[in-house]
Amino acid sequence: EMDRFCGDSTRGIRVYCHPKWFAPVPLSLYHNRGDGTFEDVTMKSGLAQFKGRGMGLGFADYDGDGLLDVYVANDKLPSFLLHNRRDGTFEETALLAGVSLPEHGQEVSAMGVDFRDYDNDGRPDIHVTALAGESFPLYRNMGKGLFQDATHQSHLGRLVAARSGWGNGLFDLDNDGWKDIFTANAHVNDEIEKFQNDTYRQANSVFRSLGDGTFEDASAESGLAAGPPRAHRGAAFGDFDQDGRVDVVVTALGAPAELWHNESTGAGHWLDLRLVGTKSNRDGIGAVVRIASKADPRWHEQFNEMTTAVGYASSSAGPVHFGTGAARTIDTLEVRWPSGTVQVLKDVPADQVLTVRESP
């Protein structure tokens, strides 16, 4: 251990040390025995060999083999994509898959991650927050275990260039059938104003999907830009008043939590699914849900996964949310449970919270 001075020693200004001064540590995995106790399976799973500075975790079945895989957002190190081998072990595939580093090849200060399908093609994509000047990487899942860096193609590269992000989430905030992006923002350096023309406390952001793989900055229109600039960190998502619109709770250092009530005018129809597993885990974590409708020309199919892992130092319990736009009825709703069971419902009315219990 050592007492390292980071900052401007001449002026006596201390700041947080660069991540390079913090040694990477191994990942950990604990197996739930089902009786209130856990078994440390870090060595058995092979994860002990992977050392990083993990800040965010995302879980999704990125290759469609029915098993949950893991994305680890590492701070100033290449990130990990851990492919589930089905035997309790994992293979690190980030470099081959194209999600280890952004296309410019430089390590970023990866913070939050959401592992969710943003372009309605049925394959979970990866969105990562980072610090100002690094962009917030967006990796599009191209299938066959490969991803493409879509950060600039999606316009996010220029939209977030001056922002530093932490918590994030891909949710359809206006219920038009396309997932938008929310980010909780703040600089990492609480003394940044003394060194450069930047601010420590920042307002949050929302980027609206245009339905063609690109996004626009809707922060001012949404009211977030006028919100209190704070040292925001975590963000959790859910419809707290059950009006069909996803709300957001954001934490901030040294300040009360913020509850952002979604008041989107002209929002479309919606459907929330509460999954109850019987053969699968109780909450249906890992279930993949597909909905289809011909009622709205802006979308025909949507996909989502039941997960509680979202963003940075945060968790969102569900239910699985879909904005359905003009569609008042879902023609087909399909749930692929972790057990392998496939359950199909027809002609499901929108604008409801529907409980789906796993069939025997």
C-alpha positions in Angstrom: 0.0 0.0 0.0 1.1 3.6 -0.6 -0.1 7.1 -0.1 0.1 8.4 -3.7 -0.7 12.1 -4.3 -2.8 12.5 -7.4 -3.6 16.0 -8.6 -1.8 19.3 -8.5 0.8 19.1 -5.6 1.8 22.7 -6.2 -1.7 24.0 -5.4 -2.4 21.2 -3.0 -5.4 20.0 -5.0 -6.1 16.3 -4.7 -8.2 14.3 -7.2 -9.1 10.7 -7.7 -6.1 8.7 -9.0 -6.1 7.4 -12.6 -7.3 3.7 -12.8 -3.7 2.7 -13.8 -2.8 3.0 -10.1 -5.4 0.4 -9.1 -4.3 -3.2 -9.8 -6.9 -5.3 -11.7 -8.6 -8.0 -9.6 -10.1 -11.4 -10.6 -13.8 -11.8 -11.3 -15.9 -13.7 -8.7 -18.8 -16.0 -9.1 -21.0 -17.5 -6.3 -23.4 -20.3 -7.0 -26.7 -20.1 -5.2 -27.4 -23.3 -3.4 -31.1 -22.6 -3.0 -31.0 -22.8 0.8 -29.9 -19.2 1.5 -26.2 -20.0 1.1 -23.7 -19.6 -1.7 -20.7 -21.6 -2.9 -17.7 -19.8 -4.3 -17.2 -21.3 -7.8 -14.7 -18.7 -9.1 -12.0 -21.2 -9.6 -14.2 -24.0 -10.8 -15.9 -21.7 -13.4 -12.6 -20.5 -14.8 -13.3 -16.8 -14.0 -10.3 -16.4 -11.6 -8.0 -16.0 -14.6 -9.8 -12.9 -15.8 -8.6 -9.8 -14.0 -10.1 -6.4 -14.6 -11.6 -3.3 -13.1 -15.2 -4.3 -13.5 -17.7 -1.4 -13.2 -20.8 -2.7 -14.9 -22.3 -6.1 -15.6 -24.8 -7.1 -18.4 -26.4 -10.5 -18.8 -28.0 -11.8 -22.1 -27.9 -14.7 -24.5 -26.0 -13.0 -27.2 -25.6 -16.0 -29.5 -29.0 -17.6 -29.1 -27.9 -20.9 -27.6 -30.3 -20.6 -24.7 -27.7 -19.7 -22.0 -27.0 -16.4 -20.3 -23.7 -14.8 -21.2 -22.0 -12.0 -19.3 -20.5 -8.7 -20.4 -18.1 -6.9 -18.0 -17.4 -3.2 -18.5 -13.8 -2.6 -17.4 -12.4 0.8 -16.5 -9.4 1.6 -18.7 -8.9 -2.0 -19.6 -10.4 -4.2 -22.4 -13.8 -5.3 -21.4 -14.9 -9.0 -21.2 -17.6 -11.0 -23.0 -17.9 -14.3 -21.1 -19.5 -17.0 -23.2 -21.4 -19.6 -21.2 -20.1 -23.1 -22.1 -23.1 -24.9 -20.6 -20.8 -26.9 -18.2 -20.5 -24.2 -15.5 -17.4 -22.6 -17.2 -17.0 -19.5 -19.3 -14.9 -18.6 -22.3 -13.6 -15.0 -22.8 -14.6 -13.9 -26.4 -14.7 -10.1 -26.3 -11.8 -9.6 -28.7 -13.0 -12.1 -31.3 -16.6 -10.8 -30.9 -15.5 -7.1 -31.4 -16.6 -5.7 -28.0 -13.3 -5.7 -26.1 -12.5 -2.2 -27.3 -14.2 0.4 -29.5 -13.2 0.6 -33.1 -10.6 3.2 -32.4 -8.7 0.6 -30.4 -8.3 2.7 -27.2 -9.4 1.6 -23.8 -12.2 3.7 -22.3 -13.4 4.4 -18.8 -16.3 1.9 -19.2 -18.8 2.4 -16.4 -22.4 1.3 -16.9 -23.7 -1.3 -19.4 -27.0 -2.4 -20.7 -27.2 -5.7 -22.8 -30.4 -5.3 -24.8 -31.7 -5.2 -28.4 -32.0 -1.6 -29.6 -32.7 -2.2 -33.3 -35.5 -4.8 -33.0 -33.6 -7.5 -34.9 -33.9 -10.1 -32.1 -30.2 -10.0 -31.0 -29.1 -8.3 -27.8 -26.8 -5.4 -28.3 -24.4 -3.7 -25.9 -24.4 0.0 -24.8 -21.6 1.3 -22.5 -21.2 4.6 -20.7 -17.7 6.2 -20.4 -16.1 9.6 -19.7 -16.1 12.8 -21.8 -14.1 12.5 -25.0 -14.3 8.7 -25.0 -17.9 8.4 -26.5 -20.4 5.9 -25.1 -19.7 2.7 -27.1 -22.7 1.0 -28.8 -22.0 -2.4 -30.2 -24.6 -3.9 -32.6 -25.0 -7.6 -32.5 -24.6 -8.9 -36.1 -25.2 -12.5 -35.3 -22.9 -15.5 -35.4 -21.2 -14.2 -32.2 -20.0 -11.0 -33.9 -20.6 -7.3 -33.1 -20.1 -4.1 -35.0 -19.2 -0.8 -33.4 -22.2 1.4 -34.2 -21.3 4.3 -32.0 -20.9 6.8 -34.8 -23.3 5.2 -37.2 -26.0 5.7 -34.6 -25.0 9.4 -34.1 -24.3 8.7 -30.4 -20.6 9.5 -30.9 -21.1 13.2 -31.5 -24.1 13.4 -29.2 -22.2 12.3 -26.1 -18.8 13.7 -26.8 -18.8 16.2 -24.0 -20.7 14.1 -21.5 -19.5 11.7 -18.8 -21.9 8.9 -18.1 -22.5 6.3 -15.4 -25.9 4.6 -15.1 -27.7 3.8 -18.3 -30.6 2.0 -19.7 -32.2 1.0 -23.0 -35.9 1.5 -22.5 -38.8 2.7 -24.8 -39.5 5.9 -22.9 -42.2 7.2 -25.4 -43.7 3.8 -26.2 -43.3 4.2 -29.9 -41.9 0.6 -30.3 -38.2 1.6 -30.2 -35.9 1.6 -27.2 -34.4 4.9 -26.2 -31.2 5.5 -24.1 -31.1 7.2 -20.7 -27.8 8.1 -19.1 -27.0 9.4 -15.6 -24.2 12.0 -16.0 -21.4 13.6 -14.0 -17.6 14.1 -14.3 -15.4 11.7 -12.3 -13.1 14.5 -11.1 -14.8 16.7 -8.4 -12.1 19.4 -8.9 -12.4 19.4 -12.7 -13.4 23.1 -12.8 -10.0 24.0 -11.4 -8.1 22.3 -14.2 -10.2 22.8 -17.4 -13.4 24.2 -18.8 -15.7 21.4 -17.7 -18.2 20.8 -14.9 -18.3 18.1 -12.2 -22.1 18.2 -11.7 -24.1 17.5 -14.8 -27.7 17.0 -15.9 -28.9 13.6 -17.1 -29.6 12.8 -20.8 -32.0 10.9 -22.9 -31.4 9.9 -26.5 -34.5 9.1 -28.6 -34.4 6.3 -31.1 -35.5 7.4 -34.6 -36.4 3.8 -35.5 -33.6 3.5 -38.1 -30.7 2.7 -35.9 -29.9 6.3 -35.1 -30.6 8.5 -32.1 -31.3 12.2 -31.4 -30.7 14.2 -28.2 -34.0 14.7 -26.6 -32.7 15.9 -23.2 -34.0 19.4 -23.5 -37.4 18.3 -24.8 -37.7 15.8 -22.0 -36.9 18.3 -19.2 -33.8 16.5 -18.1 -31.5 19.3 -19.4 -33.2 21.7 -17.0 -32.9 19.3 -14.1 -30.4 19.9 -11.2 -26.8 19.3 -12.2 -25.5 16.8 -9.7 -22.8 14.1 -9.4 -25.2 11.5 -10.8 -24.2 7.8 -10.6 -26.8 5.0 -10.6 -30.1 4.8 -12.4 -33.0 2.3 -12.0 -36.0 2.0 -14.2 -39.6 1.0 -13.6 -43.2 2.3 -13.9 -43.7 3.4 -10.3 -47.3 4.8 -10.8 -48.4 2.1 -13.3 -49.4 4.5 -16.1 -47.6 2.5 -18.7 -44.6 4.8 -19.0 -41.1 3.9 -17.7 -39.9 6.2 -14.9 -36.3 6.6 -13.7 -34.7 6.9 -10.2 -31.2 8.4 -10.2 -28.7 8.6 -7.4 -26.2 11.4 -6.9 -23.2 11.7 -4.6 -23.9 14.0 -1.6 -27.5 14.7 -2.7 -31.0 13.1 -2.5 -32.1 10.6 -5.0 -34.1 11.9 -7.9 -37.4 10.4 -9.2 -38.1 11.3 -12.8 -41.7 10.8 -13.6 -42.3 10.0 -17.3 -44.9 12.5 -18.6 -44.4 11.9 -22.3 -47.3 13.4 -24.2 -48.7 11.4 -27.1 -47.0 8.3 -25.9 -48.1 5.1 -27.6 -49.7 1.9 -26.2 -47.7 -0.5 -24.0 -47.5 -3.9 -22.5 -45.7 -5.0 -19.3 -45.0 -8.7 -18.6 -44.5 -10.1 -15.1 -42.9 -13.5 -15.6 -43.4 -16.3 -13.1 -41.1 -19.3 -13.6 -42.0 -22.8 -12.4 -39.4 -25.0 -14.0 -37.2 -21.9 -14.6 -36.2 -19.5 -11.9 -39.1 -17.8 -10.2 -38.6 -14.4 -11.8 -37.9 -15.8 -15.2 -34.5 -14.1 -15.4 -33.0 -15.0 -18.8 -36.3 -15.5 -20.5 -36.5 -14.0 -24.1 -39.7 -12.3 -25.1 -40.8 -11.6 -28.7 -43.9 -9.7 -29.6 -45.3 -9.2 -33.2 -48.0 -6.9 -34.6 -49.0 -5.6 -37.9 -50.9 -2.6 -36.5 -48.0 -0.1 -36.4 -46.0 0.4 -39.6 -43.0 1.6 -37.6 -42.3 -1.8 -36.1 -43.4 -5.4 -36.7 -41.4 -7.4 -34.2 -39.7 -6.5 -30.8 -37.5 -8.4 -28.5 -36.6 -8.1 -24.9 -35.0 -10.2 -22.1 -35.9 -10.5 -18.5 -32.9 -9.2 -16.6 -32.3 -7.2 -13.4 -28.8 -6.1 -14.3 -28.7 -2.7 -15.8 -26.3 0.3 -15.8 -23.8 1.2 -13.1 -24.2 0.0 -9.5 -27.9 -0.5 -10.1 -30.6 -3.1 -10.5 -34.1 -2.9 -12.0 -36.6 -5.6 -11.1 -38.9 -5.5 -14.1 -41.5 -6.2 -15.5 -40.4 -6.6 -19.1 -41.6 -3.5 -20.8 -42.7 -3.0 -24.4 -44.0 0.2 -26.1 -46.4 -0.8 -28.8 -47.0 2.5 -30.5 -50.3 2.4 -32.4 -50.9 -1.3 -31.7 -53.7 -1.9 -29.3 -53.4 -5.7 -29.7 -50.3 -7.9 -29.9 -50.9 -10.6 -32.6 -48.3 -13.0 -31.1 -46.4 -13.0 -27.8 -43.7 -15.6 -27.4 -41.8 -16.4 -24.2 -38.7 -18.6 -24.4 -38.0 -19.6 -20.8 -34.6 -20.6 -19.5 -35.8 -24.2 -19.1 -36.3 -24.4 -22.9 -40.1 -24.1 -22.7 -41.6 -22.0 -25.5 -44.9 -20.4 -24.6 -47.1 -18.6 -27.2 -50.1 -16.3 -26.6 -52.3 -14.8 -29.3 -54.2 -11.6 -29.6 -53.0 -10.0 -26.4 -54.6 -6.6 -25.5 -52.1 -3.8 -24.9 -52.2 -1.3 -22.1 -52.0 -3.8 -19.3 -49.6 -5.5 -16.9 -49.9 -9.2 -17.8 -48.7 -12.0 -15.6 -47.4 -15.0 -17.6 -46.8 -18.2 -15.6 -44.5 -20.7 -17.2 -46.5 -23.6 -18.5 -45.8 -27.2 -17.3 
